[in-house]
Amino acid sequence: MLGNVESQARDGAVLGAIIDAADRSYVESLAPGPERDAVVASLTRYRKPEALAPGDPLPVATVRRAGDLEPIELADLGQGRPLLLVFGSFT
């Protein structure tokens, strides 16, 4: 629980290091407890500082086209156009 001093210090450090300003203000508006713990855990798990950011070069990877499942290099998908990649579980 985030009610003890150690957890509050960890939570504060995490908020300052990883979570952006909009998310930080939302988390800080929550009372300490399970809901806040879950929000902080989700944000810190999926928003990592080493993650790709807009404008970063594409990683070297082969993906499959949705239409015919043919392999294609990720870099070939962009070819000077904006490219949006969405990752997630759709099951």
Residue, then its C-alpha position, 0 to 999 in steps of 0.5 A: m500500500l502507498g500509505n507508508v513512508e517508503s512507498q510514498a517516497r518510491d511513488g514520488a520518485v516514480l512520478g517525477a522520473i517516468i510519469d508525464a505531467a498530465d498523468r502525474s496530476y491525475v495520480e496525485s489527485l487519487a487518495p493513497g490506496p489500491e486504485r492509485d497503486a494500480v494506476v501507478a503500476s500501469l503507468t510505470r510498466y508501460r511508459k518507459p523512458e527508453a521507449l520509442a518517442p515520436g521522431d525516433p528512427l524505426p527499429v530493425a524488425t520484420v513484420r507481416r502485412a495485415g492483408d496477405l501476411e507477407p513479411i516486410e521490413l519495418a523501415d520499408l513501411g514508413q518510406g518518408r510518410p508518417l507511420l503509426l504503430v499500435f502494439g497491444s493484445f487484441t485477444 
